[in-house]
Amino acid sequence: MKTLRIGVAPLALLALSGCQAAPADAPPATAAAAMPVDALPLEPGYYVRTDETCADASAAGVHLVNRAGMRWVTSHCLFERIEHLGGSSYRVQQSCGDHHGAGLGTAMYEVPDPTSFSFEDDAGWAHAARLCPQEQLPEPWRSEDLSGLVD
C-alpha cells in the first residue's frame, strides 16, 4: 500500500480557509483580548499572606483589599486601570507607595476565586494572599470598624 503525501504550506492553508496570519510582531492573543473592568473580582476585607495563618498574621502580612486597591500598615496600592486578560488573569496598572510617595507600575494578577489572589509586579515582587474572616485575626484588625473602608 502506498501513502500519498501532499505538502501544503501553512500560509496557503490560511489563504484557502479565508484566515489571515498574524504579523510576526503582533502582541500575544491575551493582550489583544484584554478587556477593561472596574474591579478585581475579590471580596473586600482583610487578606493575609499565604505563608501566615489568619490567627498569627503579622503587620507585614495583613492588608485590606477593596475596589480601589490595597492598604498595608505602611504602604498602599491604588488600582488605576484593570484589564481582564481571560480566565483568572488580570493586568493592573497600580500606583503603589508609602508616606514618601508613590510610583506607577504594572502587576499581573491571578484571581482563581473571590477570596484569593497572587500577583507579580514589573519590579519582580511576588505576593499571594487569601481572605481571612475578621474575627479570626489578631488585634487590632479583629476589632477595627471596616464600614466606609470596604464597599
Secondary structure, DSSP 8 states (H G I E B T S, - for coil): ---------HHHHHHHHT-----TT---HHHHT-EEESS-S---EEEEETTS-STT--TTTEEEEETTEEE-SSEEEEEEEEEEEETTEEEEEEEEEETTEEEEEEEEEEEEETTEEEEEETTS-EEEEEE--GGGS-TTTTT---BTTB-
